[in-house]
Amino acid sequence: MDLLANIPSWDDIERNLDDKFNTLNQAYSDGLQSTYDSWNGFTRRVNTTTTATQAY
């Protein structure tokens, strides 16, 4: 029984980790962008409502 046959090469490990962390970083970046966009939409609505209220 050859135990070393089932151990991945360092290149495989490195590529797998790189893929996993790239996916994680992209998801984190997308989440931050979504939060930023939502916050801008919220502040824009508050600003519009405040401006409309002050006009009366």
PyMOL Python script that loads the backbone (N, CA, C, O; Angstrom):
from pymol import cmd

cmd.read_pdbstr("""\
ATOM      1  N   MET A   1       0.849  -1.182   0.000  1.00  0.00           N
ATOM      2  CA  MET A   1       0.000   0.000   0.000  1.00  0.00           C
ATOM      3  C   MET A   1       0.893   1.242   0.000  1.00  0.00           C
ATOM      4  O   MET A   1       1.739   1.410   0.878  1.00  0.00           O
ATOM      5  N   ASP A   2       0.697   2.088  -0.969  1.00  0.00           N
ATOM      6  CA  ASP A   2       1.526   3.283  -1.121  1.00  0.00           C
ATOM      7  C   ASP A   2       0.769   4.495  -0.573  1.00  0.00           C
ATOM      8  O   ASP A   2      -0.129   5.021  -1.230  1.00  0.00           O
ATOM      9  N   LEU A   3       1.133   4.925   0.612  1.00  0.00           N
ATOM     10  CA  LEU A   3       0.449   6.059   1.248  1.00  0.00           C
ATOM     11  C   LEU A   3       0.751   7.380   0.559  1.00  0.00           C
ATOM     12  O   LEU A   3      -0.081   8.287   0.567  1.00  0.00           O
ATOM     13  N   LEU A   4       1.917   7.495  -0.028  1.00  0.00           N
ATOM     14  CA  LEU A   4       2.297   8.746  -0.677  1.00  0.00           C
ATOM     15  C   LEU A   4       1.555   8.983  -1.994  1.00  0.00           C
ATOM     16  O   LEU A   4       1.561  10.099  -2.513  1.00  0.00           O
ATOM     17  N   ALA A   5       0.926   7.956  -2.531  1.00  0.00           N
ATOM     18  CA  ALA A   5       0.211   8.101  -3.802  1.00  0.00           C
ATOM     19  C   ALA A   5      -1.005   9.025  -3.658  1.00  0.00           C
ATOM     20  O   ALA A   5      -1.415   9.658  -4.630  1.00  0.00           O
ATOM     21  N   ASN A   6      -1.576   9.105  -2.465  1.00  0.00           N
ATOM     22  CA  ASN A   6      -2.780   9.914  -2.243  1.00  0.00           C
ATOM     23  C   ASN A   6      -2.491  11.324  -1.752  1.00  0.00           C
ATOM     24  O   ASN A   6      -3.416  12.113  -1.558  1.00  0.00           O
ATOM     25  N   ILE A   7      -1.224  11.650  -1.549  1.00  0.00           N
ATOM     26  CA  ILE A   7      -0.857  12.984  -1.076  1.00  0.00           C
ATOM     27  C   ILE A   7      -0.685  13.898  -2.289  1.00  0.00           C
ATOM     28  O   ILE A   7       0.096  13.587  -3.189  1.00  0.00           O
ATOM     29  N   PRO A   8      -1.406  15.022  -2.323  1.00  0.00           N
ATOM     30  CA  PRO A   8      -1.287  15.920  -3.481  1.00  0.00           C
ATOM     31  C   PRO A   8       0.074  16.612  -3.511  1.00  0.00           C
ATOM     32  O   PRO A   8       0.738  16.766  -2.486  1.00  0.00           O
ATOM     33  N   SER A   9       0.462  17.017  -4.694  1.00  0.00           N
ATOM     34  CA  SER A   9       1.727  17.740  -4.830  1.00  0.00           C
ATOM     35  C   SER A   9       1.567  19.155  -4.266  1.00  0.00           C
ATOM     36  O   SER A   9       0.453  19.648  -4.086  1.00  0.00           O
ATOM     37  N   TRP A  10       2.683  19.779  -4.000  1.00  0.00           N
ATOM     38  CA  TRP A  10       2.640  21.144  -3.461  1.00  0.00           C
ATOM     39  C   TRP A  10       1.977  22.103  -4.443  1.00  0.00           C
ATOM     40  O   TRP A  10       1.275  23.027  -4.031  1.00  0.00           O
ATOM     41  N   ASP A  11       2.194  21.892  -5.727  1.00  0.00           N
ATOM     42  CA  ASP A  11       1.553  22.739  -6.743  1.00  0.00           C
ATOM     43  C   ASP A  11       0.032  22.620  -6.686  1.00  0.00           C
ATOM     44  O   ASP A  11      -0.678  23.616  -6.830  1.00  0.00           O
ATOM     45  N   ASP A  12      -0.466  21.401  -6.476  1.00  0.00           N
ATOM     46  CA  ASP A  12      -1.914  21.200  -6.356  1.00  0.00           C
ATOM     47  C   ASP A  12      -2.468  21.895  -5.114  1.00  0.00           C
ATOM     48  O   ASP A  12      -3.527  22.521  -5.163  1.00  0.00           O
ATOM     49  N   ILE A  13      -1.748  21.781  -4.008  1.00  0.00           N
ATOM     50  CA  ILE A  13      -2.175  22.432  -2.762  1.00  0.00           C
ATOM     51  C   ILE A  13      -2.188  23.942  -2.932  1.00  0.00           C
ATOM     52  O   ILE A  13      -3.145  24.612  -2.544  1.00  0.00           O
ATOM     53  N   GLU A  14      -1.128  24.470  -3.510  1.00  0.00           N
ATOM     54  CA  GLU A  14      -1.020  25.913  -3.709  1.00  0.00           C
ATOM     55  C   GLU A  14      -2.122  26.430  -4.638  1.00  0.00           C
ATOM     56  O   GLU A  14      -2.720  27.473  -4.370  1.00  0.00           O
ATOM     57  N   ARG A  15      -2.388  25.714  -5.714  1.00  0.00           N
ATOM     58  CA  ARG A  15      -3.430  26.117  -6.666  1.00  0.00           C
ATOM     59  C   ARG A  15      -4.812  26.069  -6.001  1.00  0.00           C
ATOM     60  O   ARG A  15      -5.637  26.959  -6.206  1.00  0.00           O
ATOM     61  N   ASN A  16      -5.051  25.032  -5.213  1.00  0.00           N
ATOM     62  CA  ASN A  16      -6.330  24.894  -4.526  1.00  0.00           C
ATOM     63  C   ASN A  16      -6.537  26.031  -3.524  1.00  0.00           C
ATOM     64  O   ASN A  16      -7.618  26.617  -3.465  1.00  0.00           O
ATOM     65  N   LEU A  17      -5.514  26.342  -2.746  1.00  0.00           N
ATOM     66  CA  LEU A  17      -5.617  27.441  -1.785  1.00  0.00           C
ATOM     67  C   LEU A  17      -5.808  28.779  -2.491  1.00  0.00           C
ATOM     68  O   LEU A  17      -6.587  29.621  -2.043  1.00  0.00           O
ATOM     69  N   ASP A  18      -5.100  28.965  -3.585  1.00  0.00           N
ATOM     70  CA  ASP A  18      -5.228  30.200  -4.359  1.00  0.00           C
ATOM     71  C   ASP A  18      -6.653  30.359  -4.881  1.00  0.00           C
ATOM     72  O   ASP A  18      -7.226  31.446  -4.808  1.00  0.00           O
ATOM     73  N   ASP A  19      -7.225  29.278  -5.407  1.00  0.00           N
ATOM     74  CA  ASP A  19      -8.609  29.322  -5.900  1.00  0.00           C
ATOM     75  C   ASP A  19      -9.589  29.637  -4.773  1.00  0.00           C
ATOM     76  O   ASP A  19     -10.489  30.461  -4.934  1.00  0.00           O
ATOM     77  N   LYS A  20      -9.407  28.977  -3.634  1.00  0.00           N
ATOM     78  CA  LYS A  20     -10.316  29.188  -2.495  1.00  0.00           C
ATOM     79  C   LYS A  20     -10.245  30.633  -2.002  1.00  0.00           C
ATOM     80  O   LYS A  20     -11.280  31.260  -1.774  1.00  0.00           O
ATOM     81  N   PHE A  21      -9.043  31.163  -1.836  1.00  0.00           N
ATOM     82  CA  PHE A  21      -8.905  32.521  -1.317  1.00  0.00           C
ATOM     83  C   PHE A  21      -9.334  33.567  -2.333  1.00  0.00           C
ATOM     84  O   PHE A  21      -9.851  34.616  -1.951  1.00  0.00           O
ATOM     85  N   ASN A  22      -9.131  33.306  -3.616  1.00  0.00           N
ATOM     86  CA  ASN A  22      -9.623  34.242  -4.628  1.00  0.00           C
ATOM     87  C   ASN A  22     -11.140  34.318  -4.594  1.00  0.00           C
ATOM     88  O   ASN A  22     -11.710  35.403  -4.707  1.00  0.00           O
ATOM     89  N   THR A  23     -11.798  33.176  -4.440  1.00  0.00           N
ATOM     90  CA  THR A  23     -13.259  33.147  -4.343  1.00  0.00           C
ATOM     91  C   THR A  23     -13.721  33.883  -3.093  1.00  0.00           C
ATOM     92  O   THR A  23     -14.677  34.658  -3.141  1.00  0.00           O
ATOM     93  N   LEU A  24     -13.045  33.641  -1.977  1.00  0.00           N
ATOM     94  CA  LEU A  24     -13.400  34.307  -0.728  1.00  0.00           C
ATOM     95  C   LEU A  24     -13.202  35.812  -0.828  1.00  0.00           C
ATOM     96  O   LEU A  24     -14.064  36.578  -0.398  1.00  0.00           O
ATOM     97  N   ASN A  25     -12.086  36.241  -1.384  1.00  0.00           N
ATOM     98  CA  ASN A  25     -11.820  37.673  -1.530  1.00  0.00           C
ATOM     99  C   ASN A  25     -12.834  38.335  -2.449  1.00  0.00           C
ATOM    100  O   ASN A  25     -13.265  39.459  -2.190  1.00  0.00           O
ATOM    101  N   GLN A  26     -13.218  37.650  -3.520  1.00  0.00           N
ATOM    102  CA  GLN A  26     -14.204  38.203  -4.450  1.00  0.00           C
ATOM    103  C   GLN A  26     -15.561  38.336  -3.764  1.00  0.00           C
ATOM    104  O   GLN A  26     -16.246  39.344  -3.937  1.00  0.00           O
ATOM    105  N   ALA A  27     -15.951  37.330  -2.990  1.00  0.00           N
ATOM    106  CA  ALA A  27     -17.231  37.381  -2.279  1.00  0.00           C
ATOM    107  C   ALA A  27     -17.227  38.519  -1.264  1.00  0.00           C
ATOM    108  O   ALA A  27     -18.222  39.232  -1.130  1.00  0.00           O
ATOM    109  N   TYR A  28     -16.132  38.694  -0.556  1.00  0.00           N
ATOM    110  CA  TYR A  28     -16.014  39.770   0.425  1.00  0.00           C
ATOM    111  C   TYR A  28     -16.092  41.132  -0.261  1.00  0.00           C
ATOM    112  O   TYR A  28     -16.775  42.039   0.213  1.00  0.00           O
ATOM    113  N   SER A  29     -15.391  41.263  -1.373  1.00  0.00           N
ATOM    114  CA  SER A  29     -15.399  42.518  -2.120  1.00  0.00           C
ATOM    115  C   SER A  29     -16.800  42.827  -2.651  1.00  0.00           C
ATOM    116  O   SER A  29     -17.257  43.968  -2.579  1.00  0.00           O
ATOM    117  N   ASP A  30     -17.477  41.812  -3.182  1.00  0.00           N
ATOM    118  CA  ASP A  30     -18.845  42.008  -3.681  1.00  0.00           C
ATOM    119  C   ASP A  30     -19.787  42.405  -2.553  1.00  0.00           C
ATOM    120  O   ASP A  30     -20.667  43.245  -2.743  1.00  0.00           O
ATOM    121  N   GLY A  31     -19.605  41.806  -1.381  1.00  0.00           N
ATOM    122  CA  GLY A  31     -20.441  42.144  -0.228  1.00  0.00           C
ATOM    123  C   GLY A  31     -20.234  43.581   0.206  1.00  0.00           C
ATOM    124  O   GLY A  31     -21.196  44.287   0.510  1.00  0.00           O
ATOM    125  N   LEU A  32     -18.981  44.019   0.237  1.00  0.00           N
ATOM    126  CA  LEU A  32     -18.702  45.411   0.604  1.00  0.00           C
ATOM    127  C   LEU A  32     -19.295  46.379  -0.406  1.00  0.00           C
ATOM    128  O   LEU A  32     -19.851  47.410  -0.026  1.00  0.00           O
ATOM    129  N   GLN A  33     -19.180  46.056  -1.691  1.00  0.00           N
ATOM    130  CA  GLN A  33     -19.722  46.925  -2.735  1.00  0.00           C
ATOM    131  C   GLN A  33     -21.239  47.007  -2.624  1.00  0.00           C
ATOM    132  O   GLN A  33     -21.817  48.081  -2.795  1.00  0.00           O
ATOM    133  N   SER A  34     -21.884  45.887  -2.340  1.00  0.00           N
ATOM    134  CA  SER A  34     -23.338  45.863  -2.189  1.00  0.00           C
ATOM    135  C   SER A  34     -23.765  46.715  -0.994  1.00  0.00           C
ATOM    136  O   SER A  34     -24.744  47.457  -1.073  1.00  0.00           O
ATOM    137  N   THR A  35     -23.034  46.605   0.104  1.00  0.00           N
ATOM    138  CA  THR A  35     -23.337  47.404   1.293  1.00  0.00           C
ATOM    139  C   THR A  35     -23.145  48.884   1.002  1.00  0.00           C
ATOM    140  O   THR A  35     -23.962  49.711   1.405  1.00  0.00           O
ATOM    141  N   TYR A  36     -22.077  49.216   0.309  1.00  0.00           N
ATOM    142  CA  TYR A  36     -21.796  50.606  -0.052  1.00  0.00           C
ATOM    143  C   TYR A  36     -22.903  51.166  -0.945  1.00  0.00           C
ATOM    144  O   TYR A  36     -23.372  52.285  -0.737  1.00  0.00           O
ATOM    145  N   ASP A  37     -23.318  50.373  -1.946  1.00  0.00           N
ATOM    146  CA  ASP A  37     -24.385  50.809  -2.848  1.00  0.00           C
ATOM    147  C   ASP A  37     -25.699  51.004  -2.095  1.00  0.00           C
ATOM    148  O   ASP A  37     -26.418  51.973  -2.338  1.00  0.00           O
ATOM    149  N   SER A  38     -26.012  50.087  -1.185  1.00  0.00           N
ATOM    150  CA  SER A  38     -27.248  50.201  -0.402  1.00  0.00           C
ATOM    151  C   SER A  38     -27.211  51.436   0.485  1.00  0.00           C
ATOM    152  O   SER A  38     -28.212  52.143   0.603  1.00  0.00           O
ATOM    153  N   TRP A  39     -26.070  51.701   1.111  1.00  0.00           N
ATOM    154  CA  TRP A  39     -25.943  52.866   1.981  1.00  0.00           C
ATOM    155  C   TRP A  39     -26.111  54.150   1.182  1.00  0.00           C
ATOM    156  O   TRP A  39     -26.777  55.082   1.633  1.00  0.00           O
ATOM    157  N   ASN A  40     -25.508  54.202  -0.007  1.00  0.00           N
ATOM    158  CA  ASN A  40     -25.661  55.387  -0.852  1.00  0.00           C
ATOM    159  C   ASN A  40     -27.112  55.588  -1.253  1.00  0.00           C
ATOM    160  O   ASN A  40     -27.591  56.721  -1.282  1.00  0.00           O
ATOM    161  N   GLY A  41     -27.822  54.509  -1.563  1.00  0.00           N
ATOM    162  CA  GLY A  41     -29.237  54.614  -1.907  1.00  0.00           C
ATOM    163  C   GLY A  41     -30.060  55.116  -0.734  1.00  0.00           C
ATOM    164  O   GLY A  41     -30.963  55.934  -0.906  1.00  0.00           O
ATOM    165  N   PHE A  42     -29.746  54.623   0.467  1.00  0.00           N
ATOM    166  CA  PHE A  42     -30.459  55.051   1.672  1.00  0.00           C
ATOM    167  C   PHE A  42     -30.226  56.535   1.948  1.00  0.00           C
ATOM    168  O   PHE A  42     -31.175  57.278   2.201  1.00  0.00           O
ATOM    169  N   THR A  43     -28.973  56.963   1.899  1.00  0.00           N
ATOM    170  CA  THR A  43     -28.685  58.371   2.191  1.00  0.00           C
ATOM    171  C   THR A  43     -29.262  59.282   1.118  1.00  0.00           C
ATOM    172  O   THR A  43     -29.659  60.410   1.408  1.00  0.00           O
ATOM    173  N   ARG A  44     -29.313  58.802  -0.116  1.00  0.00           N
ATOM    174  CA  ARG A  44     -29.910  59.590  -1.195  1.00  0.00           C
ATOM    175  C   ARG A  44     -31.413  59.768  -0.948  1.00  0.00           C
ATOM    176  O   ARG A  44     -31.948  60.859  -1.144  1.00  0.00           O
ATOM    177  N   ARG A  45     -32.097  58.693  -0.517  1.00  0.00           N
ATOM    178  CA  ARG A  45     -33.539  58.790  -0.234  1.00  0.00           C
ATOM    179  C   ARG A  45     -33.801  59.721   0.945  1.00  0.00           C
ATOM    180  O   ARG A  45     -34.742  60.514   0.912  1.00  0.00           O
ATOM    181  N   VAL A  46     -32.976  59.629   1.985  1.00  0.00           N
ATOM    182  CA  VAL A  46     -33.143  60.510   3.146  1.00  0.00           C
ATOM    183  C   VAL A  46     -32.922  61.957   2.729  1.00  0.00           C
ATOM    184  O   VAL A  46     -33.674  62.842   3.139  1.00  0.00           O
ATOM    185  N   ASN A  47     -31.914  62.201   1.930  1.00  0.00           N
ATOM    186  CA  ASN A  47     -31.610  63.548   1.467  1.00  0.00           C
ATOM    187  C   ASN A  47     -32.762  64.092   0.622  1.00  0.00           C
ATOM    188  O   ASN A  47     -33.152  65.248   0.785  1.00  0.00           O
ATOM    189  N   THR A  48     -33.305  63.276  -0.274  1.00  0.00           N
ATOM    190  CA  THR A  48     -34.415  63.705  -1.127  1.00  0.00           C
ATOM    191  C   THR A  48     -35.649  64.008  -0.287  1.00  0.00           C
ATOM    192  O   THR A  48     -36.329  65.007  -0.522  1.00  0.00           O
ATOM    193  N   THR A  49     -35.943  63.154   0.689  1.00  0.00           N
ATOM    194  CA  THR A  49     -37.101  63.361   1.562  1.00  0.00           C
ATOM    195  C   THR A  49     -36.925  64.619   2.394  1.00  0.00           C
ATOM    196  O   THR A  49     -37.867  65.395   2.550  1.00  0.00           O
ATOM    197  N   THR A  50     -35.742  64.828   2.923  1.00  0.00           N
ATOM    198  CA  THR A  50     -35.464  66.014   3.733  1.00  0.00           C
ATOM    199  C   THR A  50     -35.596  67.280   2.895  1.00  0.00           C
ATOM    200  O   THR A  50     -36.170  68.272   3.345  1.00  0.00           O
ATOM    201  N   THR A  51     -35.073  67.245   1.699  1.00  0.00           N
ATOM    202  CA  THR A  51     -35.157  68.408   0.808  1.00  0.00           C
ATOM    203  C   THR A  51     -36.610  68.698   0.449  1.00  0.00           C
ATOM    204  O   THR A  51     -37.025  69.857   0.433  1.00  0.00           O
ATOM    205  N   ALA A  52     -37.382  67.656   0.162  1.00  0.00           N
ATOM    206  CA  ALA A  52     -38.795  67.844  -0.187  1.00  0.00           C
ATOM    207  C   ALA A  52     -39.578  68.377   1.010  1.00  0.00           C
ATOM    208  O   ALA A  52     -40.472  69.206   0.843  1.00  0.00           O
ATOM    209  N   THR A  53     -39.256  67.915   2.204  1.00  0.00           N
ATOM    210  CA  THR A  53     -39.950  68.368   3.410  1.00  0.00           C
ATOM    211  C   THR A  53     -39.626  69.831   3.697  1.00  0.00           C
ATOM    212  O   THR A  53     -40.504  70.594   4.097  1.00  0.00           O
ATOM    213  N   GLN A  54     -38.388  70.218   3.497  1.00  0.00           N
ATOM    214  CA  GLN A  54     -37.987  71.599   3.758  1.00  0.00           C
ATOM    215  C   GLN A  54     -38.583  72.561   2.739  1.00  0.00           C
ATOM    216  O   GLN A  54     -38.712  73.753   3.019  1.00  0.00           O
ATOM    217  N   ALA A  55     -38.945  72.064   1.569  1.00  0.00           N
ATOM    218  CA  ALA A  55     -39.505  72.931   0.525  1.00  0.00           C
ATOM    219  C   ALA A  55     -40.919  73.384   0.875  1.00  0.00           C
ATOM    220  O   ALA A  55     -41.379  74.408   0.370  1.00  0.00           O
ATOM    221  N   TYR A  56     -41.615  72.637   1.731  1.00  0.00           N
ATOM    222  CA  TYR A  56     -42.990  73.002   2.074  1.00  0.00           C
ATOM    223  C   TYR A  56     -42.998  74.006   3.153  1.00  0.00           C
ATOM    224  O   TYR A  56     -44.066  74.441   3.583  1.00  0.00           O
TER     225      TYR A  56
END
""", "prot")
cmd.dss("prot")
cmd.show_as("cartoon", "prot")
cmd.util.cbc("prot")
cmd.orient("prot")
